[in-house]
Structure formats: C-alpha cells, structure tokens
Amino acid sequence: MILKLKALPLVTIAAAVLVAFPAIGQGGGQTAGRQGASQQQMTQQMTQQQAAAQQQQLAQMDQTMQRLHQLEQQASKLAQNMAQRAGQARAGQNGAGDQAMRQLCDSVANLAGDMTKTMDRIHQSLRDPALVQDRDRLRDMDRLRLHVEDMAGPLEDALKTMDRMQARLHKPGSGT
C-alpha cells in the first residue's frame, strides 16, 4: 500500500504538469515533426548538390570532348600535310620519314577519335538513371571520366612534339 501511495503522487504530478504545460506533452511530437522536416530539407539539399555536381561533371565532359575533337582535327590536319609533302618529296631521305610521320599522325588522330568516342559513351552512361542509383558504378564511371580527361594533356603534348618533328623534317637543308 505504501508503494501505491508513493506511486500515485508521481502520476498525479506528471498529469498536473501535462495539464499545466500542454506544450511539453506535445513537444515530443513537434520535435519529431521538426526532425522529420529537417531531415527532408537535408535530403533535398543533398539531392540538389548531387544534381549540381552532376551538371558540373557533364559540363567538364563537354569541354573535354571539344578538346579531344580539336586534337583529332589537329592530328588529321598534320597527317594530311605529311601526305602532301610525302607526295611532293623527291625519292630521298625525307620520303620515308614523311611516310612514317604520316602514319604516326594517322595513328594519333585515330587515338584522339577513340578517346572522343569513349568520352561520349561515358557522358551517355552518366545520364543513365540506373547508373545514378548505383553509387559504386557511378564512382567508377567518374574515375574513368577523369582518366580520359587526364590523357588529353599528354595527347596534346604528343601532337606538339609531332608538329616540331614535321618542321625539322622539312627544314631547309634537311633533304627536301
């Protein structure tokens, strides 16, 4: 009986507090509601950030594709120049050099074209909704994108080197 008397006043006090301060009784619900709304806002912000990051990636990919396309055109033009010079060259020392340079330029133009196609396929894959849902595949596809973008710099350097080689091959006094 003593236990019941001690327990009864605690329940009575709790009821009195809830009656006197109804906000306390509802506070848990409001807090849960606020937490749910806050969590929803965070989710929306994360989705917006992900969309913005994806748009930035797509913009970078577009720039890289344009750069690769320009490199492909540059290599093709270099190969055409070499073919013209090889046709004009007399049967001499530079005839074989022109032919080798033309083939090298063709190979580099093909490489740039393949890289452009690869970047286009990556670009299309990153727009695939199924890929966006799979974080691991998305991360791997992004890594692949970065690797292809990183290869554009050395390809550009190779074309500059080939351009210098072509200029040396056709310097006055070099045999053509």
Buried (B, 14 or more C-beta within 10 A) or exposed (E): EEEEEEEEEEEEEEEEEEEEEEEEEEEEEEEEEEEEEEEEEEEEEEEEEEEEEBEEBBEEBEEBBEBBBBBBEBBBBBBBBBBEBBEEBEEEEBBEBBBBBBBBBBEBBBBBBEBBEBBBEBBEBBEEEEBBEEEEBBEEBBEBBBEBBEBBEEBBEBBEEBBEBBEEBBEEEEBB
